[in-house]
Amino acid sequence: METAETQVEPAIAQPPTIELENHNSGLAVANLVQQETTPQNLPQAQDYNPDNIINNRKERMKQFKTKVLLGFIAFLAITIILVAILIPPHQERLVPTTAPSESPSSNPSQGPSSYSEYWLSLFPDSTVSAILEDPESPQSTAFKWLMEEIDILHNLTEERVVQRLALATFYFANSEEKWQFSDNWLNHSVHECIWYSSLEQWYYTSEASIHIPLDHINPCEQDPTGYLEDGILYHGAGIIKHFWFSLNDLLGSGIPPELYLLTELRSLALDGLNLTSTIPEELSGLPSLEYISMNSCGLYGSIPAALGSLSKLGVIYFAFNSLTGTIPSSLISLTNSMRGMALLGNQLTGPLSTELGLLPDLQFIWFGENFFTGTIPKELGQLTFLEVLDLNRNMLSGTIPVELAALTDMLVLQLDNSGLLGTIPRWLGNMASMDTLSLSDNSFTGTIPTELGLLAKLSSLWLGANALSGTVPSEFGKCEQVLVLTLEMNDLTGTVPTEFGVLTGLILLWLHDNDLTGTVPLELGIVPFSAPYGEVWLHGNHLSGIIPESLCSANNLTFDCSNLLCGCDWCNCSSMSMVLLEVKDQKSDGQLVGEESQPST
């Protein structure tokens, strides 16, 4: 065999003539080529190379595949454009009122086992393990419920399927038979956005209404009515953003981890649930969370520092639990979002951080009834939006910082029973919006500032159990909205101001255990203390005269019945020579338990 390098032999000279029967047939005619003739523009023989043939074949195959791929892409693009034009993009199917004719292409079509495998693939491994390994687990029970209506699942997005499993798992994890409120829960034909939620009940009475304004008071922030189109109920994206289940008296295993699959949550409220657990670290995995309320949930342990990673977190309520430790610095570092912290009624310790003053938007601090120590940070005076400062019943020391005078928008200042001393600042009278001022059970000295009478919106003033001296300011008569006025257990002298008679809304007046003298003013009888909680405590003073008859109808009246002070049915002035009433009990009808002494001779 000749190799590829062998030269092609010249054509044979004078070949026989080729005759064609039909020269007009359109076929090619062979021309005689003379040996001496040099070929002009004729194809030349190519060297034979097997590698070239293989490479050419590969190149043609590559070009073919490229053309096929480009054709497929073009077809797919045209299909997408047609779908976008023909199908409205605005709504997502909820539940068909008629059975769907076919399943979406993304869903399995083989059979029940394929369905299960497909839906299980949507959940995290921990959830799948709980479903497969323990048929009695809340996760497994929830999955069985989910699979009851396969046709409905076909009309839900994957996010909605995960969402329904998360909610159902919470339901089965918390003694579902004891739920007080569970309207629409686990109803396959009802959108989970309108399953019962306490959001509608408590939203407007909570701080959430201020910090998380909503157009629709609905867990999904959407109009819950929906609408029908071609027999199918649509309801938008339908993603849960608010999970509120407060005061439902649940008992169970607490918060299942599946609840944190609701990754678009903006607020979470579980007040009053008997969780008896630590604050879940998984909360830090909800990046959109702005509001957490878990009051009275039996929580214990420390506040997770990981909560500081929630850059949008603005309000936390962990009141009336058994939390210990200190407030994480990571929470105090949320300078761009933190607006309120309610941690009262726990067992938190440590000094109050001066860095609290670096939270420019902070509006309330509820830290009462803990074991905080040290002084009140003067840096709190930088919080110009602060409306509530509650540090009562702690183990503080020192005086009220003068820097707090800048907080002119203050509504509530509660510093009672906190170990404070010094005098009551006169600048408190500049806080024109003040509603509650509580400074009782401390060691304050000096006189009561008359400037407090400028607090026209004041409803509660607690100054009892200090070491205050001087007289009771008549300026209190200007506080016409006051409901509670307590000045007991001080060293006050002088008389009971007649101006108290204009305080017609007064429910509670404690003046007992002072050194007050004079008579009980008739004007005080104008005040209708007969309200359900009305109390007038005058005992432990040096008062004289006759108790105004109208005051005797007070719900709870106490005074030292004697030959100097008498009145009312139980202390008849006309028949007694001397009666000493010892305050042993305060009955709801206002009567006192007393002992009668021997008449004087």
MOGI-V230176 format. One record per residue. N is the residue number from 0. RES is the residue in one small letter. PHI is phi in degrees with one decimal (none if undefined). OMEGA is omega in radians with two decimals (999 if undefined). D_CENTER is the distance of its C-alpha to the mean C-alpha in Angstrom with 1 decimal. Layout:
N:RES:PHI:OMEGA:D_CENTER  N:RES:PHI:OMEGA:D_CENTER
This chain:
0:m:none:3.13:89.9  1:e:-79.1:3.12:89.6  2:t:-82.1:-3.14:86.7  3:a:-64.5:-3.11:84.4  4:e:-83.6:-3.11:86.5  5:t:-64.9:-3.13:89.8  6:q:-76.3:3.11:91.1  7:v:-73.5:-3.12:91.5  8:e:-67.2:3.10:95.3  9:p:-65.4:3.13:96.9  10:a:-64.4:-3.12:97.6  11:i:-71.0:-3.11:101.0  12:a:-70.7:3.04:103.7  13:q:50.1:3.08:105.1  14:p:-72.4:3.12:102.9  15:p:-62.9:-3.13:104.3  16:t:-71.6:3.13:103.7  17:i:-100.4:-3.14:100.8  18:e:-98.9:3.12:101.8  19:l:-111.3:-3.11:99.3  20:e:-67.1:-3.09:100.4  21:n:-132.6:-3.12:98.1  22:h:-75.8:-3.12:97.6  23:n:-103.3:-3.09:95.6  24:s:-76.6:-3.11:93.1  25:g:87.8:-3.14:90.4  26:l:-88.1:3.13:90.4  27:a:-68.1:3.13:90.8  28:v:-108.7:-3.14:94.3  29:a:-78.6:3.10:95.3  30:n:-107.8:3.13:97.3  31:l:-74.5:3.13:99.8  32:v:-109.8:3.11:98.8  33:q:-76.3:-3.09:101.7  34:q:-62.3:-3.07:101.5  35:e:-81.6:-3.06:102.2  36:t:-73.6:3.09:99.6  37:t:-85.0:-3.11:96.5  38:p:-59.3:3.09:93.4  39:q:-115.4:3.07:91.6  40:n:57.1:3.07:87.9  41:l:-99.7:3.12:88.0  42:p:-63.0:-3.13:85.1  43:q:-99.1:3.10:85.7  44:a:-65.3:3.13:85.2  45:q:-95.9:3.06:82.1  46:d:-63.9:-3.14:82.1  47:y:-85.5:-3.14:80.7  48:n:-140.8:-3.11:77.5  49:p:-57.4:-3.12:75.4  50:d:-63.1:3.13:72.4  51:n:-64.3:3.14:72.3  52:i:-63.4:-3.13:72.3  53:i:-64.2:-3.12:69.3  54:n:-64.8:3.11:67.4  55:n:-63.7:3.13:68.2  56:r:-63.1:3.13:67.0  57:k:-63.5:-3.12:63.7  58:e:-65.1:3.10:63.3  59:r:-64.0:3.12:64.0  60:m:-64.0:3.13:61.5  61:k:-63.5:3.13:58.8  62:q:-64.9:3.13:59.6  63:f:-63.7:-3.14:59.4  64:k:-63.8:3.14:56.0  65:t:-61.8:3.13:54.7  66:k:-64.2:3.12:56.0  67:v:-63.4:-3.13:54.4  68:l:-62.5:3.12:51.0  69:l:-62.8:3.10:51.2  70:g:-65.4:3.13:52.1  71:f:-65.1:3.13:49.1  72:i:-63.1:3.12:46.7  73:a:-63.0:3.11:48.4  74:f:-61.9:-3.13:48.1  75:l:-63.5:-3.14:44.4  76:a:-63.3:3.13:43.7  77:i:-63.8:3.14:45.6  78:t:-62.2:-3.13:43.7  79:i:-62.3:-3.14:40.3  80:i:-62.8:3.13:41.5  81:l:-63.8:3.12:42.9  82:v:-62.8:-3.13:39.6  83:a:-63.6:-3.12:37.7  84:i:-78.3:-2.99:40.2  85:l:-85.2:-3.05:40.6  86:i:-110.4:3.12:37.1  87:p:-63.7:-3.05:34.4  88:p:-89.2:-2.86:31.4  89:h:-85.8:-2.98:28.8  90:q:-127.1:3.10:27.7  91:e:-122.8:-3.09:27.2  92:r:-64.3:3.07:28.9  93:l:-100.5:-3.08:27.0  94:v:-136.5:-3.13:29.6  95:p:-73.2:3.02:33.3  96:t:-80.1:2.99:35.2  97:t:-125.4:-3.09:38.2  98:a:-64.0:3.13:38.6  99:p:-66.0:-3.08:38.2  100:s:-77.4:3.13:41.6  101:e:-154.9:-3.12:40.6  102:s:-88.3:3.05:37.8  103:p:-58.0:-3.07:36.3  104:s:-63.2:-3.11:38.3  105:s:-75.9:-3.11:35.4  106:n:-88.1:3.13:35.4  107:p:-68.5:-3.13:38.1  108:s:-123.5:-3.02:41.2  109:q:-77.3:-3.08:43.1  110:g:170.8:-3.08:41.9  111:p:-54.0:-3.12:39.3  112:s:-64.1:3.10:39.4  113:s:-67.1:3.07:38.7  114:y:-57.3:-3.11:35.8  115:s:-58.4:-3.13:34.2  116:e:-62.3:-3.13:34.8  117:y:-65.1:-3.11:33.3  118:w:-67.4:3.12:30.1  119:l:-61.5:-3.11:29.9  120:s:-67.0:-3.13:30.3  121:l:-82.9:-3.00:26.9  122:f:-102.5:3.10:25.0  123:p:-66.8:-3.07:24.8  124:d:-58.6:-3.11:27.7  125:s:-63.3:3.11:25.9  126:t:-69.7:3.12:24.9  127:v:-60.6:3.12:28.5  128:s:-62.0:3.13:30.0  129:a:-64.1:3.14:28.1  130:i:-69.4:-3.02:29.3  131:l:-83.3:-3.01:32.9  132:e:-91.4:-3.11:33.5  133:d:-133.8:-3.09:32.1  134:p:-65.6:3.14:32.8  135:e:-97.6:-3.10:31.0  136:s:-69.8:3.07:27.7  137:p:-56.9:-3.14:24.6  138:q:-65.8:-3.13:24.7  139:s:-66.2:3.11:28.3  140:t:-62.6:3.12:27.9  141:a:-65.2:-3.13:25.2  142:f:-67.6:3.08:27.5  143:k:-61.2:3.10:30.4  144:w:-61.9:-3.11:28.6  145:l:-60.0:-3.06:27.6  146:m:-80.7:3.13:31.3  147:e:-66.3:-3.07:32.6  148:e:-126.6:-3.12:32.4  149:i:-61.8:-3.11:33.6  150:d:-61.2:3.13:34.5  151:i:-69.3:3.13:31.0  152:l:-59.8:-3.12:29.7  153:h:-63.2:-3.11:32.2  154:n:-96.3:-3.12:30.5  155:l:-111.1:3.00:27.0  156:t:-72.8:3.11:26.0  157:e:-60.1:3.12:25.4  158:e:-62.0:3.14:21.7  159:r:-70.1:3.10:21.7  160:v:-63.0:3.11:23.8  161:v:-61.4:-3.13:21.4  162:q:-61.7:-3.14:18.5  163:r:-64.8:3.11:20.5  164:l:-63.9:-3.14:21.6  165:a:-61.6:-3.13:18.1  166:l:-67.5:3.14:17.2  167:a:-64.8:3.10:20.6  168:t:-63.9:3.08:20.5  169:f:-59.8:-3.13:17.4  170:y:-61.6:-3.09:19.5  171:f:-73.6:3.13:22.7  172:a:-83.1:-3.01:21.1  173:n:-132.1:2.97:20.1  174:s:42.6:-3.00:23.3  175:e:-57.3:-3.10:23.1  176:e:-72.6:-3.11:26.1  177:k:-104.1:-3.11:24.3  178:w:-64.7:3.07:21.4  179:q:-74.7:-3.09:21.6  180:f:-131.4:3.13:19.9  181:s:-149.1:-3.10:20.5  182:d:-55.0:3.05:21.9  183:n:72.7:-3.11:22.9  184:w:-63.3:3.12:21.4  185:l:63.8:3.00:23.8  186:n:-89.3:-3.08:25.9  187:h:-56.3:-3.02:27.2  188:s:-91.1:3.13:28.2  189:v:-118.7:3.13:24.9  190:h:-59.7:-3.11:22.3  191:e:-65.0:3.06:19.2  192:c:-66.7:3.12:17.3  193:i:-117.5:2.85:18.8  194:w:-67.4:-3.05:18.5  195:y:-55.2:3.04:17.1  196:s:-147.0:3.11:13.4  197:s:-80.0:3.10:12.3  198:l:-57.4:-3.11:10.3  199:e:-63.2:-3.06:13.8  200:q:-79.5:-2.97:14.5  201:w:-113.6:-3.02:11.7  202:y:-56.5:-3.03:10.3  203:y:-75.8:3.09:13.2  204:t:-100.8:-3.11:13.2  205:s:-117.5:3.08:9.9  206:e:-67.3:-3.12:9.2  207:a:-60.3:-3.12:7.1  208:s:-64.4:3.11:10.7  209:i:-88.4:-2.97:11.9  210:h:-92.9:3.11:9.7  211:i:-130.1:3.14:9.0  212:p:-65.3:-3.10:12.3  213:l:-125.3:3.02:13.2  214:d:-75.9:3.11:16.9  215:h:-126.3:3.14:16.3  216:i:-78.5:-3.00:14.0  217:n:-147.4:-3.10:14.0  218:p:-54.5:-3.14:12.0  219:c:-105.6:-3.14:14.3  220:e:57.6:-3.13:14.4  221:q:-135.3:3.01:18.1  222:d:-62.1:-3.02:20.8  223:p:-77.1:-3.05:21.0  224:t:-73.6:-3.10:24.8  225:g:67.6:3.07:26.0  226:y:-159.7:-3.10:29.7  227:l:-99.8:3.07:32.8  228:e:-147.9:-3.12:35.0  229:d:57.0:3.09:37.9  230:g:76.6:-3.12:36.7  231:i:-113.6:3.10:33.5  232:l:-85.9:3.12:30.0  233:y:-103.9:3.13:28.0  234:h:-158.3:3.06:24.3  235:g:59.7:-3.11:23.4  236:a:-67.4:3.05:21.5  237:g:64.1:3.14:19.2  238:i:-102.4:-3.12:16.5  239:i:-65.3:3.10:13.2  240:k:-119.3:-3.14:10.3  241:h:-138.8:3.11:7.9  242:f:-113.9:-3.12:8.3  243:w:-120.2:3.12:8.2  244:f:-142.4:-3.04:11.1  245:s:-82.6:2.98:11.2  246:l:53.7:3.12:14.7  247:n:-108.7:3.03:16.7  248:d:53.6:-3.12:18.9  249:l:-87.4:3.01:18.9  250:l:-131.5:-3.13:21.1  251:g:176.5:-3.07:21.5  252:s:-91.2:3.05:21.0  253:g:84.7:-3.06:17.2  254:i:-91.4:3.07:15.0  255:p:-71.2:-3.11:17.6  256:p:-60.7:-3.14:17.4  257:e:-63.7:3.13:17.8  258:l:-60.5:-3.11:14.2  259:y:-82.7:2.95:13.7  260:l:-77.7:3.07:16.2  261:l:-82.4:-2.92:13.6  262:t:-72.5:3.13:13.7  263:e:-100.8:-3.14:12.5  264:l:-59.3:3.02:8.9  265:r:-101.7:3.13:6.8  266:s:-142.4:-3.14:3.5  267:l:-138.2:-3.13:4.1  268:a:-131.1:-3.11:5.4  269:l:-130.4:-3.06:8.9  270:d:-58.6:3.04:10.3  271:g:82.7:3.09:14.0  272:l:-78.0:-3.12:14.7  273:n:-83.5:-3.07:17.7  274:l:-77.8:-3.12:16.6  275:t:47.6:-3.11:19.0  276:s:-153.5:3.01:18.2  277:t:-81.5:3.05:17.1  278:i:-68.2:-3.04:13.7  279:p:-61.3:3.07:14.1  280:e:-62.8:-3.08:15.4  281:e:-62.4:3.09:14.6  282:l:-56.9:-3.12:11.0  283:s:-69.3:3.11:13.0  284:g:-91.9:3.12:14.4  285:l:-110.2:-2.94:11.5  286:p:-64.8:-3.10:12.7  287:s:-94.4:-3.03:10.6  288:l:-66.1:3.14:7.2  289:e:-116.7:-2.96:6.0  290:y:-142.2:3.08:2.6  291:i:-125.9:3.08:3.1  292:s:-133.4:-3.14:5.0  293:m:-136.2:3.11:8.4  294:n:-74.3:3.02:11.0  295:s:52.8:-3.13:14.5  296:c:-110.6:-3.10:14.3  297:g:71.3:-3.13:17.5  298:l:-74.6:3.08:16.1  299:y:-140.2:-3.10:18.9  300:g:84.8:-3.08:20.1  301:s:-95.2:3.07:18.9  302:i:-79.4:-3.08:15.7  303:p:-61.4:3.08:16.1  304:a:-64.6:-3.10:17.4  305:a:-63.1:3.11:16.3  306:l:-62.3:3.11:12.8  307:g:-67.4:3.11:14.8  308:s:-81.5:3.13:15.6  309:l:-83.1:-2.98:12.3  310:s:-66.7:3.14:13.9  311:k:-100.8:-3.05:11.2  312:l:-62.9:-3.08:8.7  313:g:-119.4:-3.07:8.7  314:v:-138.5:3.05:6.7  315:i:-128.6:3.03:6.9  316:y:-124.4:3.03:7.9  317:f:-127.4:-3.03:10.6  318:a:-74.9:3.03:13.2  319:f:56.8:3.01:16.3  320:n:-125.5:3.12:16.6  321:s:-127.3:-3.11:19.5  322:l:-72.6:-3.13:18.3  323:t:-125.7:3.13:21.3  324:g:85.6:-3.10:22.4  325:t:-106.5:3.07:21.4  326:i:-78.4:-3.11:18.4  327:p:-58.9:3.10:18.6  328:s:-63.9:-3.14:20.2  329:s:-64.4:3.09:18.2  330:l:-70.4:-3.11:15.0  331:i:-70.4:-3.14:17.4  332:s:-84.8:3.13:18.8  333:l:-80.1:-3.01:15.8  334:t:-69.4:-3.08:17.9  335:n:-92.5:-3.03:17.0  336:s:-133.9:-2.98:13.3  337:m:-66.3:-3.12:12.3  338:r:-123.9:3.13:12.2  339:g:-167.5:-3.14:11.2  340:m:-134.6:3.11:11.5  341:a:-121.0:-3.08:11.9  342:l:-125.0:-3.08:14.1  343:l:-65.5:3.08:16.7  344:g:73.3:3.07:18.7  345:n:-125.6:3.13:19.1  346:q:-127.6:-3.10:22.1  347:l:-73.4:-3.04:21.2  348:t:-129.6:3.08:24.3  349:g:93.4:3.09:25.9  350:p:-75.0:3.07:26.5  351:l:-73.9:-3.07:24.0  352:s:-68.6:3.05:23.8  353:t:-66.9:-3.12:25.6  354:e:-71.8:3.01:23.4  355:l:-57.8:3.13:20.7  356:g:-69.5:-3.14:23.0  357:l:-94.4:3.11:22.4  358:l:-95.7:-2.93:18.8  359:p:-63.8:-3.08:20.2  360:d:-100.4:-3.08:17.2  361:l:-64.4:-3.09:15.9  362:q:-112.5:3.08:15.8  363:f:-146.9:3.07:15.1  364:i:-129.5:3.07:16.1  365:w:-108.5:-3.11:15.9  366:f:-116.7:-3.08:18.1  367:g:-65.6:3.06:20.5  368:e:58.2:3.03:22.2  369:n:-131.9:3.13:22.4  370:f:-124.8:3.10:25.4  371:f:-68.1:-3.10:25.1  372:t:-124.0:3.10:28.5  373:g:87.6:-3.11:30.4  374:t:-95.4:3.05:30.4  375:i:-74.4:-3.09:27.8  376:p:-60.3:3.10:27.5  377:k:-65.2:3.14:29.4  378:e:-62.8:3.10:27.1  379:l:-62.7:3.10:24.5  380:g:-65.6:3.11:26.9  381:q:-82.8:-3.07:25.9  382:l:-85.2:-3.00:22.4  383:t:-67.0:3.10:23.8  384:f:-97.0:-3.06:20.6  385:l:-66.5:3.14:19.8  386:e:-113.8:-3.12:19.6  387:v:-131.3:3.01:18.8  388:l:-130.2:-3.12:20.5  389:d:-117.3:3.11:20.5  390:l:-125.5:-3.04:22.7  391:n:-66.1:3.08:24.5  392:r:56.7:2.99:26.2  393:n:-118.5:-3.09:26.3  394:m:-118.6:-3.07:29.5  395:l:-84.1:3.11:29.8  396:s:-149.5:3.09:33.1  397:g:88.4:-3.08:34.7  398:t:-109.5:3.05:34.4  399:i:-77.9:-3.08:31.9  400:p:-60.6:3.13:32.0  401:v:-64.4:3.14:33.8  402:e:-61.2:3.14:31.4  403:l:-68.7:3.12:28.8  404:a:-61.0:-3.13:31.2  405:a:-75.5:-3.06:29.7  406:l:-88.2:-3.03:26.4  407:t:-74.1:3.10:27.9  408:d:-94.4:-3.08:24.7  409:m:-61.6:3.08:23.7  410:l:-105.6:-3.09:22.6  411:v:-133.2:3.03:22.2  412:l:-128.3:-3.11:24.2  413:q:-119.0:-3.12:24.4  414:l:-125.7:-3.07:26.7  415:d:-68.0:3.06:28.6  416:n:54.4:-3.07:30.1  417:s:-125.6:3.08:29.4  418:g:78.5:-3.11:33.0  419:l:-84.5:3.13:33.4  420:l:-142.2:-3.08:36.9  421:g:94.9:3.12:38.8  422:t:-104.7:3.09:39.0  423:i:-78.5:-3.05:36.5  424:p:-63.8:3.09:36.1  425:r:-70.0:-3.09:37.7  426:w:-67.3:3.05:35.3  427:l:-60.9:3.12:32.6  428:g:-67.9:3.12:34.6  429:n:-86.0:-3.12:33.5  430:m:-85.6:-2.95:29.8  431:a:-62.4:-3.10:30.6  432:s:-93.1:-3.03:27.1  433:m:-57.6:3.10:26.8  434:d:-106.4:-3.10:25.6  435:t:-131.1:3.07:25.6  436:l:-126.4:-3.07:27.9  437:s:-124.9:-3.11:28.2  438:l:-127.4:-3.06:30.8  439:s:-71.7:3.07:32.5  440:d:57.5:3.01:33.7  441:n:-127.3:3.12:34.5  442:s:-124.9:3.13:37.9  443:f:-70.0:3.13:38.1  444:t:-122.6:3.14:41.7  445:g:85.5:-3.10:43.5  446:t:-95.7:3.07:43.3  447:i:-80.2:-3.11:40.5  448:p:-60.9:3.09:40.1  449:t:-65.8:3.14:41.4  450:e:-61.8:3.12:38.9  451:l:-63.7:3.08:36.2  452:g:-68.2:3.11:38.0  453:l:-82.5:-3.09:36.7  454:l:-81.5:-3.01:33.1  455:a:-66.7:-3.11:33.6  456:k:-97.7:-3.07:30.0  457:l:-66.0:3.07:29.8  458:s:-111.5:-3.12:28.9  459:s:-139.7:3.07:29.0  460:l:-130.2:-3.10:31.3  461:w:-116.8:-3.13:31.6  462:l:-126.6:-3.06:34.6  463:g:-70.4:3.03:36.2  464:a:57.2:3.00:37.5  465:n:-125.3:3.08:38.5  466:a:-127.2:-3.10:42.0  467:l:-75.7:-3.13:42.2  468:s:-131.7:-3.12:45.6  469:g:87.8:-3.08:47.3  470:t:-98.5:3.06:46.9  471:v:-80.6:-3.07:44.1  472:p:-61.5:3.06:43.5  473:s:-67.7:3.13:44.7  474:e:-61.4:3.09:42.2  475:f:-60.6:3.11:39.5  476:g:-64.0:3.10:41.2  477:k:-83.1:-3.14:39.5  478:c:-85.4:-2.97:36.0  479:e:-69.7:3.13:36.4  480:q:-98.2:-3.05:32.8  481:v:-68.6:3.11:32.6  482:l:-110.0:-3.08:31.9  483:v:-128.1:3.09:32.1  484:l:-138.7:-3.11:34.7  485:t:-122.4:3.14:35.6  486:l:-128.8:-3.00:38.4  487:e:-66.9:2.99:39.7  488:m:56.9:3.01:41.3  489:n:-125.6:3.10:42.5  490:d:-120.4:-3.07:46.0  491:l:-75.6:-3.14:46.0  492:t:-124.9:3.13:49.3  493:g:88.3:-3.05:50.8  494:t:-107.6:3.03:50.2  495:v:-77.3:-3.06:47.3  496:p:-61.6:3.06:46.8  497:t:-66.3:-3.14:48.0  498:e:-62.6:3.10:45.3  499:f:-62.3:-3.11:42.9  500:g:-65.5:3.14:44.4  501:v:-88.5:-3.13:42.5  502:l:-86.5:-2.99:39.1  503:t:-71.1:3.10:39.1  504:g:-92.9:-3.05:35.4  505:l:-62.5:3.12:35.8  506:i:-108.8:-3.05:34.7  507:l:-130.4:3.10:35.0  508:l:-129.5:3.12:37.9  509:w:-111.6:3.08:38.6  510:l:-122.8:-2.99:41.8  511:h:-70.2:3.08:43.3  512:d:57.9:2.99:44.9  513:n:-130.6:3.10:46.1  514:d:-121.1:-3.12:49.6  515:l:-72.2:-3.13:49.5  516:t:-129.0:3.11:52.8  517:g:86.3:-3.10:54.4  518:t:-96.0:3.03:53.6  519:v:-81.9:-3.01:50.5  520:p:-62.3:3.10:50.5  521:l:-58.9:-3.12:51.2  522:e:-59.8:-3.14:48.4  523:l:-66.7:3.12:45.8  524:g:-69.6:3.11:47.0  525:i:-72.8:-3.09:45.6  526:v:-72.1:-3.09:42.0  527:p:-80.3:-3.13:41.0  528:f:-70.1:-3.11:39.6  529:s:-76.4:3.08:40.2  530:a:-56.4:-3.04:36.5  531:p:-51.0:-3.09:34.9  532:y:-115.3:-3.08:33.8  533:g:-64.7:3.13:36.6  534:e:-138.7:3.01:38.0  535:v:-131.1:-3.11:40.9  536:w:-113.9:-3.08:42.0  537:l:-119.0:-3.04:45.2  538:h:-67.5:3.12:46.8  539:g:76.9:3.08:48.0  540:n:-122.5:3.12:49.5  541:h:-123.8:-3.11:53.1  542:l:-77.1:-3.12:52.8  543:s:-144.0:3.10:55.8  544:g:95.2:-3.07:56.9  545:i:-116.3:3.09:55.7  546:i:-68.3:3.10:52.1  547:p:-54.8:-3.05:51.6  548:e:-58.1:-3.13:51.9  549:s:-65.3:3.13:48.9  550:l:-73.5:-3.12:46.8  551:c:-67.0:3.13:48.0  552:s:-84.9:3.11:45.7  553:a:-58.8:-3.12:42.6  554:n:-59.9:-3.12:40.4  555:n:-147.9:-3.11:40.9  556:l:-117.7:3.06:43.7  557:t:-128.6:3.01:45.2  558:f:-160.0:-3.13:48.3  559:d:-86.9:-3.14:51.3  560:c:-72.6:-3.09:54.0  561:s:-154.3:3.08:57.3  562:n:-71.9:3.08:60.6  563:l:-97.6:-3.08:58.8  564:l:-137.5:-3.12:55.7  565:c:-149.3:-3.13:55.7  566:g:137.9:-3.12:54.6  567:c:70.8:-3.03:52.9  568:d:-62.8:-3.05:54.3  569:w:-86.2:3.10:53.7  570:c:-142.4:-3.05:55.4  571:n:-69.6:-3.06:58.4  572:c:-69.4:-3.02:60.2  573:s:-78.1:-3.02:63.5  574:s:-110.7:-3.05:64.1  575:m:-102.1:3.01:62.6  576:s:-101.3:3.07:64.2  577:m:-166.4:3.09:61.3  578:v:-132.4:3.09:58.1  579:l:-108.5:3.11:55.6  580:l:-103.3:3.08:52.2  581:e:-93.9:-3.11:50.1  582:v:-75.0:3.11:46.4  583:k:-113.7:-3.09:45.5  584:d:-155.1:3.09:43.0  585:q:-113.3:-3.10:41.0  586:k:-81.3:-3.10:41.4  587:s:-66.3:-3.12:39.5  588:d:-89.5:3.07:42.8  589:g:88.6:-3.14:43.4  590:q:-73.4:3.12:46.5  591:l:-113.5:3.02:47.3  592:v:-83.1:-3.06:49.1  593:g:-136.6:3.10:52.2  594:e:-126.2:-3.12:55.6  595:e:-92.3:3.14:58.8  596:s:-90.1:3.07:61.2  597:q:-69.3:3.11:65.0  598:p:-59.0:3.12:66.3  599:s:-76.1:-3.12:67.7  600:t:-97.1:999:71.5
